[in-house]
Amino acid sequence: LIATGKYRKTPFIAMEFVDGESLDRVLHRRGRLGWEDVVSYGKQLCEALQHAHDEGIIHRDLKPSNLMITRD
């Protein structure tokens, strides 16, 4: 998280740039994922959500377009 605030009465959250591709685009480009990728992405997602929850953050819009797949 870089910053939060309001601009002309509209709330905003500024976050770091993530160089990657959203999961919905990966699925559109590749079609179905193999089980190995599903397990790997699922494990990473669970770890990220646990970290967020440990920090008191609840992600209320979890969907493929909000999940970034990076090269590493």
Gaussian input, Z-matrix of N, CA and C with variables (Angstrom, degrees):
# hf/3-21g

backbone

0 1
 N
 C     1     B1
 C     2     B2     1     A1
 N     3     B3     2     A2     1     D1
 C     4     B4     3     A3     2     D2
 C     5     B5     4     A4     3     D3
 N     6     B6     5     A5     4     D4
 C     7     B7     6     A6     5     D5
 C     8     B8     7     A7     6     D6
 N     9     B9     8     A8     7     D7
 C    10    B10     9     A9     8     D8
 C    11    B11    10    A10     9     D9
 N    12    B12    11    A11    10    D10
 C    13    B13    12    A12    11    D11
 C    14    B14    13    A13    12    D12
 N    15    B15    14    A14    13    D13
 C    16    B16    15    A15    14    D14
 C    17    B17    16    A16    15    D15
 N    18    B18    17    A17    16    D16
 C    19    B19    18    A18    17    D17
 C    20    B20    19    A19    18    D18
 N    21    B21    20    A20    19    D19
 C    22    B22    21    A21    20    D20
 C    23    B23    22    A22    21    D21
 N    24    B24    23    A23    22    D22
 C    25    B25    24    A24    23    D23
 C    26    B26    25    A25    24    D24
 N    27    B27    26    A26    25    D25
 C    28    B28    27    A27    26    D26
 C    29    B29    28    A28    27    D27
 N    30    B30    29    A29    28    D28
 C    31    B31    30    A30    29    D29
 C    32    B32    31    A31    30    D30
 N    33    B33    32    A32    31    D31
 C    34    B34    33    A33    32    D32
 C    35    B35    34    A34    33    D33
 N    36    B36    35    A35    34    D34
 C    37    B37    36    A36    35    D35
 C    38    B38    37    A37    36    D36
 N    39    B39    38    A38    37    D37
 C    40    B40    39    A39    38    D38
 C    41    B41    40    A40    39    D39
 N    42    B42    41    A41    40    D40
 C    43    B43    42    A42    41    D41
 C    44    B44    43    A43    42    D42
 N    45    B45    44    A44    43    D43
 C    46    B46    45    A45    44    D44
 C    47    B47    46    A46    45    D45
 N    48    B48    47    A47    46    D46
 C    49    B49    48    A48    47    D47
 C    50    B50    49    A49    48    D48
 N    51    B51    50    A50    49    D49
 C    52    B52    51    A51    50    D50
 C    53    B53    52    A52    51    D51
 N    54    B54    53    A53    52    D52
 C    55    B55    54    A54    53    D53
 C    56    B56    55    A55    54    D54
 N    57    B57    56    A56    55    D55
 C    58    B58    57    A57    56    D56
 C    59    B59    58    A58    57    D57
 N    60    B60    59    A59    58    D58
 C    61    B61    60    A60    59    D59
 C    62    B62    61    A61    60    D60
 N    63    B63    62    A62    61    D61
 C    64    B64    63    A63    62    D62
 C    65    B65    64    A64    63    D63
 N    66    B66    65    A65    64    D64
 C    67    B67    66    A66    65    D65
 C    68    B68    67    A67    66    D66
 N    69    B69    68    A68    67    D67
 C    70    B70    69    A69    68    D68
 C    71    B71    70    A70    69    D69
 N    72    B72    71    A71    70    D70
 C    73    B73    72    A72    71    D71
 C    74    B74    73    A73    72    D72
 N    75    B75    74    A74    73    D73
 C    76    B76    75    A75    74    D74
 C    77    B77    76    A76    75    D75
 N    78    B78    77    A77    76    D76
 C    79    B79    78    A78    77    D77
 C    80    B80    79    A79    78    D78
 N    81    B81    80    A80    79    D79
 C    82    B82    81    A81    80    D80
 C    83    B83    82    A82    81    D81
 N    84    B84    83    A83    82    D82
 C    85    B85    84    A84    83    D83
 C    86    B86    85    A85    84    D84
 N    87    B87    86    A86    85    D85
 C    88    B88    87    A87    86    D86
 C    89    B89    88    A88    87    D87
 N    90    B90    89    A89    88    D88
 C    91    B91    90    A90    89    D89
 C    92    B92    91    A91    90    D90
 N    93    B93    92    A92    91    D91
 C    94    B94    93    A93    92    D92
 C    95    B95    94    A94    93    D93
 N    96    B96    95    A95    94    D94
 C    97    B97    96    A96    95    D95
 C    98    B98    97    A97    96    D96
 N    99    B99    98    A98    97    D97
 C   100   B100    99    A99    98    D98
 C   101   B101   100   A100    99    D99
 N   102   B102   101   A101   100   D100
 C   103   B103   102   A102   101   D101
 C   104   B104   103   A103   102   D102
 N   105   B105   104   A104   103   D103
 C   106   B106   105   A105   104   D104
 C   107   B107   106   A106   105   D105
 N   108   B108   107   A107   106   D106
 C   109   B109   108   A108   107   D107
 C   110   B110   109   A109   108   D108
 N   111   B111   110   A110   109   D109
 C   112   B112   111   A111   110   D110
 C   113   B113   112   A112   111   D111
 N   114   B114   113   A113   112   D112
 C   115   B115   114   A114   113   D113
 C   116   B116   115   A115   114   D114
 N   117   B117   116   A116   115   D115
 C   118   B118   117   A117   116   D116
 C   119   B119   118   A118   117   D117
 N   120   B120   119   A119   118   D118
 C   121   B121   120   A120   119   D119
 C   122   B122   121   A121   120   D120
 N   123   B123   122   A122   121   D121
 C   124   B124   123   A123   122   D122
 C   125   B125   124   A124   123   D123
 N   126   B126   125   A125   124   D124
 C   127   B127   126   A126   125   D125
 C   128   B128   127   A127   126   D126
 N   129   B129   128   A128   127   D127
 C   130   B130   129   A129   128   D128
 C   131   B131   130   A130   129   D129
 N   132   B132   131   A131   130   D130
 C   133   B133   132   A132   131   D131
 C   134   B134   133   A133   132   D132
 N   135   B135   134   A134   133   D133
 C   136   B136   135   A135   134   D134
 C   137   B137   136   A136   135   D135
 N   138   B138   137   A137   136   D136
 C   139   B139   138   A138   137   D137
 C   140   B140   139   A139   138   D138
 N   141   B141   140   A140   139   D139
 C   142   B142   141   A141   140   D140
 C   143   B143   142   A142   141   D141
 N   144   B144   143   A143   142   D142
 C   145   B145   144   A144   143   D143
 C   146   B146   145   A145   144   D144
 N   147   B147   146   A146   145   D145
 C   148   B148   147   A147   146   D146
 C   149   B149   148   A148   147   D147
 N   150   B150   149   A149   148   D148
 C   151   B151   150   A150   149   D149
 C   152   B152   151   A151   150   D150
 N   153   B153   152   A152   151   D151
 C   154   B154   153   A153   152   D152
 C   155   B155   154   A154   153   D153
 N   156   B156   155   A155   154   D154
 C   157   B157   156   A156   155   D155
 C   158   B158   157   A157   156   D156
 N   159   B159   158   A158   157   D157
 C   160   B160   159   A159   158   D158
 C   161   B161   160   A160   159   D159
 N   162   B162   161   A161   160   D160
 C   163   B163   162   A162   161   D161
 C   164   B164   163   A163   162   D162
 N   165   B165   164   A164   163   D163
 C   166   B166   165   A165   164   D164
 C   167   B167   166   A166   165   D165
 N   168   B168   167   A167   166   D166
 C   169   B169   168   A168   167   D167
 C   170   B170   169   A169   168   D168
 N   171   B171   170   A170   169   D169
 C   172   B172   171   A171   170   D170
 C   173   B173   172   A172   171   D171
 N   174   B174   173   A173   172   D172
 C   175   B175   174   A174   173   D173
 C   176   B176   175   A175   174   D174
 N   177   B177   176   A176   175   D175
 C   178   B178   177   A177   176   D176
 C   179   B179   178   A178   177   D177
 N   180   B180   179   A179   178   D178
 C   181   B181   180   A180   179   D179
 C   182   B182   181   A181   180   D180
 N   183   B183   182   A182   181   D181
 C   184   B184   183   A183   182   D182
 C   185   B185   184   A184   183   D183
 N   186   B186   185   A185   184   D184
 C   187   B187   186   A186   185   D185
 C   188   B188   187   A187   186   D186
 N   189   B189   188   A188   187   D187
 C   190   B190   189   A189   188   D188
 C   191   B191   190   A190   189   D189
 N   192   B192   191   A191   190   D190
 C   193   B193   192   A192   191   D191
 C   194   B194   193   A193   192   D192
 N   195   B195   194   A194   193   D193
 C   196   B196   195   A195   194   D194
 C   197   B197   196   A196   195   D195
 N   198   B198   197   A197   196   D196
 C   199   B199   198   A198   197   D197
 C   200   B200   199   A199   198   D198
 N   201   B201   200   A200   199   D199
 C   202   B202   201   A201   200   D200
 C   203   B203   202   A202   201   D201
 N   204   B204   203   A203   202   D202
 C   205   B205   204   A204   203   D203
 C   206   B206   205   A205   204   D204
 N   207   B207   206   A206   205   D205
 C   208   B208   207   A207   206   D206
 C   209   B209   208   A208   207   D207
 N   210   B210   209   A209   208   D208
 C   211   B211   210   A210   209   D209
 C   212   B212   211   A211   210   D210
 N   213   B213   212   A212   211   D211
 C   214   B214   213   A213   212   D212
 C   215   B215   214   A214   213   D213

   B1=1.4497
   B2=1.5313
   B3=1.3093
   B4=1.4626
   B5=1.5285
   B6=1.3283
   B7=1.4592
   B8=1.5241
   B9=1.3252
   B10=1.4579
   B11=1.5204
   B12=1.2887
   B13=1.4546
   B14=1.5116
   B15=1.3049
   B16=1.4548
   B17=1.5227
   B18=1.3065
   B19=1.4563
   B20=1.5196
   B21=1.2984
   B22=1.4668
   B23=1.5332
   B24=1.3221
   B25=1.4645
   B26=1.5316
   B27=1.3244
   B28=1.4598
   B29=1.5193
   B30=1.3464
   B31=1.4640
   B32=1.5369
   B33=1.3340
   B34=1.4535
   B35=1.5229
   B36=1.3274
   B37=1.4651
   B38=1.5158
   B39=1.3210
   B40=1.4647
   B41=1.5214
   B42=1.3373
   B43=1.4590
   B44=1.5231
   B45=1.3188
   B46=1.4542
   B47=1.5295
   B48=1.3281
   B49=1.4487
   B50=1.5279
   B51=1.3170
   B52=1.4649
   B53=1.5144
   B54=1.3232
   B55=1.4586
   B56=1.5215
   B57=1.3132
   B58=1.4555
   B59=1.5115
   B60=1.3184
   B61=1.4584
   B62=1.5285
   B63=1.3041
   B64=1.4620
   B65=1.5310
   B66=1.3260
   B67=1.4609
   B68=1.5189
   B69=1.3191
   B70=1.4599
   B71=1.5318
   B72=1.3271
   B73=1.4770
   B74=1.5301
   B75=1.3257
   B76=1.4720
   B77=1.5219
   B78=1.3332
   B79=1.4644
   B80=1.5274
   B81=1.3248
   B82=1.4665
   B83=1.5339
   B84=1.3256
   B85=1.4668
   B86=1.5210
   B87=1.3382
   B88=1.4590
   B89=1.5233
   B90=1.3140
   B91=1.4613
   B92=1.5206
   B93=1.2919
   B94=1.4590
   B95=1.5201
   B96=1.3268
   B97=1.4580
   B98=1.5218
   B99=1.3173
   B100=1.4547
   B101=1.5181
   B102=1.3227
   B103=1.4628
   B104=1.5235
   B105=1.3452
   B106=1.4547
   B107=1.5280
   B108=1.3435
   B109=1.4710
   B110=1.5281
   B111=1.3227
   B112=1.4638
   B113=1.5256
   B114=1.3375
   B115=1.4652
   B116=1.5221
   B117=1.3320
   B118=1.4613
   B119=1.5292
   B120=1.3254
   B121=1.4653
   B122=1.5261
   B123=1.3214
   B124=1.4576
   B125=1.5167
   B126=1.3264
   B127=1.4611
   B128=1.5362
   B129=1.3357
   B130=1.4604
   B131=1.5289
   B132=1.3226
   B133=1.4588
   B134=1.5283
   B135=1.3256
   B136=1.4680
   B137=1.5261
   B138=1.3252
   B139=1.4714
   B140=1.5276
   B141=1.3267
   B142=1.4678
   B143=1.5237
   B144=1.3171
   B145=1.4615
   B146=1.5240
   B147=1.3242
   B148=1.4609
   B149=1.5229
   B150=1.3353
   B151=1.4632
   B152=1.5302
   B153=1.3281
   B154=1.4643
   B155=1.5311
   B156=1.3174
   B157=1.4681
   B158=1.5235
   B159=1.3346
   B160=1.4665
   B161=1.5286
   B162=1.3309
   B163=1.4648
   B164=1.5321
   B165=1.3289
   B166=1.4619
   B167=1.5178
   B168=1.3238
   B169=1.4686
   B170=1.5246
   B171=1.3297
   B172=1.4578
   B173=1.5218
   B174=1.3268
   B175=1.4664
   B176=1.5193
   B177=1.3129
   B178=1.4661
   B179=1.5155
   B180=1.3270
   B181=1.4647
   B182=1.5237
   B183=1.3166
   B184=1.4627
   B185=1.5213
   B186=1.3428
   B187=1.4622
   B188=1.5180
   B189=1.3396
   B190=1.4743
   B191=1.5291
   B192=1.3175
   B193=1.4689
   B194=1.5192
   B195=1.3354
   B196=1.4658
   B197=1.5189
   B198=1.3023
   B199=1.4658
   B200=1.5189
   B201=1.3174
   B202=1.4578
   B203=1.5291
   B204=1.3164
   B205=1.4656
   B206=1.5249
   B207=1.3418
   B208=1.4552
   B209=1.5241
   B210=1.3172
   B211=1.4628
   B212=1.5194
   B213=1.3218
   B214=1.4701
   B215=1.5044
   A1=108.35
   A2=114.90
   A3=119.79
   A4=110.85
   A5=116.36
   A6=119.16
   A7=110.15
   A8=115.17
   A9=122.18
   A10=107.37
   A11=115.65
   A12=118.87
   A13=111.34
   A14=115.15
   A15=121.84
   A16=108.45
   A17=115.47
   A18=122.34
   A19=106.22
   A20=116.73
   A21=122.47
   A22=110.74
   A23=115.72
   A24=124.85
   A25=114.15
   A26=117.97
   A27=121.33
   A28=109.29
   A29=117.72
   A30=119.92
   A31=111.45
   A32=116.51
   A33=120.56
   A34=110.67
   A35=114.43
   A36=123.19
   A37=106.12
   A38=118.17
   A39=122.27
   A40=107.49
   A41=115.19
   A42=120.67
   A43=109.34
   A44=115.91
   A45=121.16
   A46=110.81
   A47=116.76
   A48=122.84
   A49=109.15
   A50=116.40
   A51=121.56
   A52=107.28
   A53=116.32
   A54=121.71
   A55=108.79
   A56=115.72
   A57=120.19
   A58=110.57
   A59=114.93
   A60=122.27
   A61=107.33
   A62=117.20
   A63=119.50
   A64=109.82
   A65=115.14
   A66=120.11
   A67=111.53
   A68=118.96
   A69=118.94
   A70=111.58
   A71=117.24
   A72=119.61
   A73=111.34
   A74=116.21
   A75=120.06
   A76=109.32
   A77=116.65
   A78=120.39
   A79=111.43
   A80=117.06
   A81=120.04
   A82=111.00
   A83=116.30
   A84=121.37
   A85=111.92
   A86=117.39
   A87=121.51
   A88=114.35
   A89=116.76
   A90=119.24
   A91=109.22
   A92=117.22
   A93=121.29
   A94=110.85
   A95=114.67
   A96=121.08
   A97=108.99
   A98=115.68
   A99=120.69
   A100=110.16
   A101=116.65
   A102=120.16
   A103=112.18
   A104=116.78
   A105=119.49
   A106=111.44
   A107=115.63
   A108=120.00
   A109=110.79
   A110=117.25
   A111=121.00
   A112=109.94
   A113=116.98
   A114=120.68
   A115=110.43
   A116=117.54
   A117=121.07
   A118=111.25
   A119=117.05
   A120=120.58
   A121=110.49
   A122=117.30
   A123=121.20
   A124=111.91
   A125=116.52
   A126=120.41
   A127=110.51
   A128=116.15
   A129=119.89
   A130=111.12
   A131=116.84
   A132=121.16
   A133=110.57
   A134=116.79
   A135=120.20
   A136=111.25
   A137=116.70
   A138=120.10
   A139=110.86
   A140=116.69
   A141=120.29
   A142=110.93
   A143=117.35
   A144=120.25
   A145=111.27
   A146=117.50
   A147=119.98
   A148=110.15
   A149=116.60
   A150=120.18
   A151=110.39
   A152=116.57
   A153=119.93
   A154=110.27
   A155=117.08
   A156=120.09
   A157=111.44
   A158=116.49
   A159=120.21
   A160=111.44
   A161=116.81
   A162=122.25
   A163=112.14
   A164=116.79
   A165=120.69
   A166=114.39
   A167=116.88
   A168=121.54
   A169=108.76
   A170=115.79
   A171=121.12
   A172=107.59
   A173=116.83
   A174=121.85
   A175=107.26
   A176=116.49
   A177=119.98
   A178=113.15
   A179=117.88
   A180=119.96
   A181=109.28
   A182=115.70
   A183=121.76
   A184=109.46
   A185=115.86
   A186=122.16
   A187=107.80
   A188=117.51
   A189=120.28
   A190=114.56
   A191=118.49
   A192=118.86
   A193=112.50
   A194=118.11
   A195=121.86
   A196=113.05
   A197=117.30
   A198=122.02
   A199=109.16
   A200=116.94
   A201=120.76
   A202=110.86
   A203=114.89
   A204=122.44
   A205=105.81
   A206=115.49
   A207=120.23
   A208=110.13
   A209=116.81
   A210=120.39
   A211=112.46
   A212=116.27
   A213=118.41
   A214=110.90
   D1=127.58
   D2=-179.36
   D3=-98.29
   D4=-44.93
   D5=-177.73
   D6=-161.96
   D7=157.77
   D8=171.10
   D9=-136.51
   D10=159.44
   D11=177.90
   D12=166.78
   D13=-158.37
   D14=177.10
   D15=-131.77
   D16=141.62
   D17=174.55
   D18=-125.81
   D19=115.70
   D20=-177.07
   D21=51.14
   D22=46.70
   D23=177.86
   D24=71.36
   D25=6.91
   D26=177.66
   D27=-104.49
   D28=120.79
   D29=179.67
   D30=-65.75
   D31=147.99
   D32=176.53
   D33=-142.76
   D34=158.37
   D35=172.11
   D36=-130.42
   D37=124.57
   D38=176.20
   D39=-103.55
   D40=127.46
   D41=-177.51
   D42=-124.80
   D43=164.98
   D44=179.83
   D45=-64.56
   D46=152.84
   D47=175.76
   D48=-76.16
   D49=131.62
   D50=177.14
   D51=-111.99
   D52=117.32
   D53=-179.63
   D54=-82.85
   D55=100.04
   D56=-178.34
   D57=-172.31
   D58=-160.66
   D59=-176.66
   D60=-133.58
   D61=136.31
   D62=-179.43
   D63=-67.48
   D64=151.79
   D65=-178.30
   D66=-61.22
   D67=-35.08
   D68=179.16
   D69=-64.69
   D70=-34.55
   D71=176.55
   D72=-71.49
   D73=-38.31
   D74=176.28
   D75=-60.05
   D76=-46.26
   D77=179.95
   D78=-63.59
   D79=-39.44
   D80=178.60
   D81=-64.81
   D82=-40.58
   D83=-177.67
   D84=-74.93
   D85=-43.73
   D86=-173.14
   D87=-97.98
   D88=-18.16
   D89=-173.38
   D90=81.10
   D91=-144.26
   D92=-178.41
   D93=-66.71
   D94=147.60
   D95=176.78
   D96=-94.60
   D97=149.05
   D98=173.38
   D99=-70.49
   D100=159.01
   D101=-176.96
   D102=-61.08
   D103=-31.40
   D104=179.47
   D105=-62.80
   D106=-43.46
   D107=178.20
   D108=-66.81
   D109=-40.77
   D110=179.89
   D111=-60.38
   D112=-45.71
   D113=179.85
   D114=-65.11
   D115=-43.76
   D116=-179.61
   D117=-62.67
   D118=-49.29
   D119=179.69
   D120=-64.27
   D121=-40.72
   D122=-179.97
   D123=-62.21
   D124=-42.56
   D125=179.33
   D126=-63.63
   D127=-45.19
   D128=179.37
   D129=-63.78
   D130=-38.71
   D131=178.83
   D132=-63.69
   D133=-44.94
   D134=179.19
   D135=-62.19
   D136=-40.82
   D137=178.37
   D138=-64.15
   D139=-41.65
   D140=179.94
   D141=-66.58
   D142=-42.45
   D143=178.82
   D144=-65.93
   D145=-38.34
   D146=178.00
   D147=-63.10
   D148=-42.78
   D149=178.05
   D150=-61.13
   D151=-45.75
   D152=179.05
   D153=-60.52
   D154=-45.08
   D155=-179.67
   D156=-64.02
   D157=-37.97
   D158=176.85
   D159=-61.44
   D160=-27.89
   D161=178.62
   D162=-91.60
   D163=4.88
   D164=178.56
   D165=82.23
   D166=18.33
   D167=-178.17
   D168=-106.27
   D169=132.48
   D170=176.20
   D171=-116.07
   D172=121.26
   D173=179.11
   D174=-82.96
   D175=117.70
   D176=-173.91
   D177=-104.77
   D178=11.49
   D179=-179.50
   D180=-143.50
   D181=57.52
   D182=-177.57
   D183=-82.78
   D184=115.58
   D185=-179.97
   D186=-160.17
   D187=161.76
   D188=-176.49
   D189=-54.48
   D190=-33.91
   D191=-179.66
   D192=-71.47
   D193=-13.36
   D194=178.12
   D195=-103.91
   D196=7.76
   D197=178.11
   D198=-110.13
   D199=122.65
   D200=-177.43
   D201=-99.72
   D202=132.56
   D203=175.84
   D204=-104.49
   D205=120.72
   D206=179.55
   D207=-106.50
   D208=169.92
   D209=-178.80
   D210=-64.23
   D211=-33.90
   D212=-178.39
   D213=-100.93

